[in-house]
């Protein structure tokens, strides 16, 4: 077997504009609405910057509001299908704290994201060690507005998280999330942005 051409690593890098957004903020974001407002701002900007879809996420220390890591969807800029915002934020948080278990130690951490995670990111959330998931909402609106296929999710997804000790907080700035998705749809129509479903949207059943 010729191994010379085989890659030995992979990765993605957050663009500088994300850090420009974060640098203008206070050290802590005390409430879920402030945290979600930042997520929406990053999600709305991300397609305009060419990184990927209208998705962003934060890993935050629940008690004091310190942002441990931020993530945006980097599928288009990285060429890696796994680089959804949640996976990026969780991975960067794990790199920062030095462990795969974000529930280890004294700090209790949460994932804040602008809609219910897709099938991939649901699994990533389960195994990350976060103790809370904060979402703007759930339901078919995301797929209807954006054209993304979020994958086959079980109906009891939230109960499964709670069974594993992960609190679920929903409907935080929900209407603002829908405005971001609608804005993205307009960008797709006006600029021909790529909606990156690998084999197209899931067929209706």
N, C-alpha and C positions, 0 to 999 in steps of 0.2 A: 504493500500500500504506500502510495506516494503522499507523504504528509506535509511536504514543503509548502503547498498552497493553502493548507488548512488554517483558518484563523485561530488564535490562542486566547482571544478575549473579545469583549464587546462592551459598548457603553453608550451613554447619551449625556449631553451637557445642557444644563439650563441656560437659556440665552440671557445676555446682560440686562435686557429690559426688565426681566422679572426682579432682579436685585435693585434696579432703579425704583421700581414700585415699592418694594419692601423698605428701602432706605428712608423713604419719606414718612414712615409710620412710627408710632411710639413703640417702645420695647415690648409692651404687652397689649393684647386685645382681650379685654375682660369678659365680653359676652359673645354668645353664639351669633348674634346678628352682626356684630362688628367683624367677626371671623368670616362669616358667609359673604358679607359685602366685599371683602377683599377677594375672596374666591371668585365672585361674579366679575369683578373688575379684571382679574387676570384671565378669566375664561373669555370675556368679550374681546380682549386685546389679542389673544393668542392666534386666531385665524388671520387677523390683520398683519401679524408679524410673520406668517408663513410657517409656523411651527407645526400646526395640526389643528384639530377640532376645537370646539368651544367648551373646553373642559379644564378645570383647575382643581387643586386640592391642597390642603394644609395638614400637617401634623402639628398639633398644639398640645402643650402641657395644660390639661384641663383646669387645674387649680389656679395657676397664676397667669394663664393666657399667653405665655411665651411661645412664639412660633419656632418650632424645632426645625422644620423644613417646609418648603413649598414645592409644588410640582404643577406643570402644565402638560398637556398632551403634546408629545414630541414625535408622533408617528411619521409625519411627513419630513421633518427636518433630520431625523435620525435614520429613517429607513427601517425601523424596528417596530414590528406590529405590537410588541408587548409594552411599549413606552406610553401607556395611558397615564393620565395625570395622577391617579391614585398610586400606581406602581412606582412612578417617579418620586412622588412625595414620600412614600413609605421607605423606599430604598435609600433615599438621601438621608432620611431621619435615622435609619439603622446605621448608615455609615457614620453619621455624626456622633451618635451615642455609643457606637462600638459594639452593638449586639443585634442579632436578628429579632430579639424579643423586646418590643417596645413597651411591654408591660413590666419589665424587670426594674428593680430599684424602687426608689421612693416616689418618683414622678408617675402620675397617671396620665396617659396620653390619649388623644382622640384624633380621628381622621375627619376632616371637614371637606365635603365635596358637593358640587352643584347639581347632583341628581343621584338617585339610587345607583350604586355601582353596577357595571355590566357583569356578565358571567365571569370574565377573567378577574376583574378587580374585586368581585365578591370573594373569590377564593383567596386573593392576596390579602384582603382585610381579615379574613378568618385566621390566617397563619401569622399575622404581623405582630400580635400582642397588644394592639390598641384595646382600650377598655370602653371606648365609646365611638359611635359613628353618627355624625351629624350631617344630614342631607337637606337639600332644598325641597325635594319632593320625590315622588315616584309616580309611575303610570305611563301610559302610552304616548303622552305628549312629546317626549323627547324624540322618539323614533318618528312620529308623525311630522314634527317640525323640521328635523335635521336630515332624515333619511338614513341615519346610522342603524345598524343591526346590533342590538345590545345582547343578543344571545339568549339561550333558553334558561330562564331563571325559575326556580321553584317558587310556588306560591307562598310557602312558609319561610321565605328567606330571612325575614326579620326575627322570627321565633328561633330559627337555628342560630343566629348570632347571639340572641339573649341566652340561649341554652349554654353557650360557651363563654358567658360572662361579659358580653359586649352589649352595652346599652345602645339603643337606637333612638335618635331624636330626629323627627321629620318635620317638614313644612316650615323651614326657616327661610324666609324671603323667597317663597315659592314663585310668586308672580314675577319677581325680578329674574329668576332663572328662566322662565318661559320667554321673557323679553330678550334675553341673551340668545336663546335658541332661535327665536324668530328673526333676530338680526343676522344670525349666521345663515339662515335660509335665504335671506335677501342677498347676502354676499355670494352665496353659491350661485344664485340665479344671475346676478349682475356680473360676476367675475369668473364664473366657471370653476370655482374651487373644487378640489377633489374630495369627494365623500368616500372614504377608503374602506369600503366593505370588500373583503378579499374576493368573494364570489357573488357580489351583489347582495341586496337586501334579502332577508329571509322570506321565502314565499308564504303567502297567506294560506291558511289551512281552512 
